[in-house]
Amino acid sequence: MGFAIALAILGILLAGAVDATVTMDNPDRPPEPICAQHADDPDSMVGDRCDEPETIERDADELVKEAIYDYLWLGIIGPVIMWILGTIVLFSAGRLAGGSPSLLGMVSLAGWAALPEFLRLGVGLGGLWYVLSDLILTDPERAPAVFETAIASIEPVLLVASLLTLAWQ
């Protein structure tokens, strides 16, 4: 659940840094070949939607939110799957080493090994909040370069957080 909350916060941070509009194909309008075929048919339900404009303007921040929120389910299911895989790896490694590990003990160990990741997640979100709080992106075409430059300033902090997480684990 924590990862899903982090994804939602990431969506809010990124959307807050974007102030632009994007021209995109209208999802309510059928493709041009279909409109050409049904243009003369007044009874066609498809032909009625051909009156819609071909392109529409959308706020880029709303598109960012929609894109992030589409993946929230991964934030709920992903950590559970990783916990199960971690348990399997630890249990298998214990068996291969000739030991007799308990399954419940390996579940517990896998959970405790993931705990330091919350530190790194918090540092990462805090760093993103710091660099994105003063950033306003008005040209979506330049977004990757602008975000990469902004994040470069916090890379040493992220590296230290990653090393501390690794040492703790």
C-alpha positions in Angstrom: 0.0 0.0 0.0 2.9 2.3 0.7 4.2 2.0 -2.8 0.7 2.9 -4.2 0.7 6.0 -2.0 4.2 6.9 -3.3 3.0 6.5 -6.9 0.0 8.8 -6.2 2.3 11.4 -4.6 4.7 11.1 -7.6 1.7 11.8 -9.9 0.8 14.9 -7.9 4.3 16.2 -7.9 4.8 15.7 -11.6 1.4 17.1 -12.5 2.2 20.2 -10.3 5.3 20.8 -12.3 3.6 20.8 -15.7 1.7 23.8 -17.0 1.0 23.2 -20.6 -1.5 21.9 -23.1 -1.1 19.1 -25.5 -2.8 18.6 -28.9 -3.9 15.0 -29.3 -6.3 12.9 -31.4 -9.9 13.1 -30.3 -10.8 9.7 -28.7 -14.5 10.4 -29.3 -14.0 10.6 -33.1 -13.7 7.5 -35.3 -10.7 7.1 -37.6 -10.8 9.0 -40.9 -11.4 5.9 -43.1 -14.5 5.0 -41.1 -15.8 8.6 -41.3 -15.2 8.6 -45.1 -17.2 5.4 -45.4 -20.2 6.5 -43.2 -20.3 10.2 -44.0 -23.3 10.0 -46.4 -25.3 7.7 -44.1 -27.6 9.9 -41.9 -28.7 6.9 -39.8 -25.2 5.7 -38.9 -24.3 6.1 -35.2 -20.6 6.1 -36.3 -21.3 8.9 -38.8 -22.7 11.2 -36.1 -19.5 11.1 -34.2 -17.5 12.1 -37.3 -18.7 15.7 -36.6 -16.3 15.8 -33.7 -13.0 17.7 -34.2 -10.1 15.5 -35.2 -7.8 16.9 -32.5 -8.5 18.3 -29.0 -6.4 20.3 -26.5 -5.8 18.6 -23.1 -4.0 19.9 -20.1 -0.7 18.0 -19.8 -1.0 17.8 -16.0 -4.2 15.9 -16.3 -2.6 13.5 -18.7 0.3 12.9 -16.3 -2.1 12.2 -13.4 -4.1 9.8 -15.6 -0.9 8.0 -16.7 0.3 7.6 -13.1 -3.1 6.6 -11.7 -3.4 3.9 -14.4 -0.5 2.1 -12.7 -1.6 2.4 -9.1 -2.6 -1.2 -9.0 1.1 -2.1 -9.5 1.8 -0.3 -6.3 -0.6 -2.5 -4.4 0.2 -5.9 -6.0 3.9 -5.3 -6.7 5.2 -5.3 -3.1 3.2 -8.4 -2.3 4.7 -10.3 -5.3 8.2 -9.1 -4.4 7.7 -10.3 -0.8 6.6 -13.7 -2.0 9.5 -13.9 -4.4 11.9 -12.8 -1.6 10.6 -15.5 0.6 11.0 -18.1 -2.1 14.6 -17.0 -2.8 15.5 -17.0 0.9 13.9 -20.3 1.6 15.5 -21.9 -1.5 18.9 -20.5 -0.6 18.6 -21.9 2.9 17.6 -25.3 1.6 20.4 -25.3 -1.0 22.9 -24.4 1.7 21.9 -27.6 3.5 19.8 -25.9 6.2 16.2 -26.4 7.3 14.7 -22.9 7.3 11.2 -22.4 8.5 8.8 -20.9 5.9 7.4 -18.5 8.5 10.9 -17.4 9.4 11.7 -16.7 5.8 8.5 -14.7 5.4 9.5 -12.6 8.4 13.0 -12.2 7.2 11.9 -11.1 3.7 9.6 -8.5 5.3 12.3 -7.1 7.5 14.7 -6.9 4.6 12.2 -4.7 2.7 11.7 -2.3 5.6 14.8 -0.1 4.8 13.3 0.5 1.4 10.8 2.8 3.0 13.7 5.1 4.1 15.0 5.2 0.5 11.4 5.8 -0.8 10.9 8.7 1.6 14.2 10.2 0.7 13.4 9.9 -3.0 10.0 11.4 -2.7 11.4 14.2 -0.5 14.1 14.9 -3.1 11.6 15.0 -5.9 9.4 17.3 -3.9 12.4 19.6 -3.3 13.4 19.8 -7.0 10.0 19.9 -8.5 8.5 22.5 -6.0 10.0 25.4 -8.0 9.9 23.8 -11.4 7.2 24.8 -14.0 7.4 23.0 -17.3 5.6 24.7 -20.2 7.0 22.7 -23.1 6.2 19.0 -22.8 8.7 18.2 -25.6 11.5 19.2 -23.3 10.2 17.4 -20.2 12.7 14.5 -20.1 15.7 16.8 -20.4 14.3 19.3 -17.8 13.4 16.6 -15.3 16.8 14.9 -15.8 18.6 18.2 -15.1 16.5 18.8 -12.0 17.0 15.4 -10.6 20.8 15.6 -11.2 21.1 18.0 -8.3 19.8 15.4 -5.8 21.6 12.4 -7.1 24.3 12.5 -4.3 21.6 12.4 -1.7 19.8 9.5 -3.5 23.1 7.7 -3.7 23.8 8.0 0.1 20.2 6.9 0.8 20.7 3.9 -1.4 24.0 3.0 0.2 22.5 3.3 3.7 19.6 1.1 2.6 22.0 -1.5 1.3 24.1 -1.4 4.4 21.0 -1.8 6.6 19.8 -4.7 4.6 
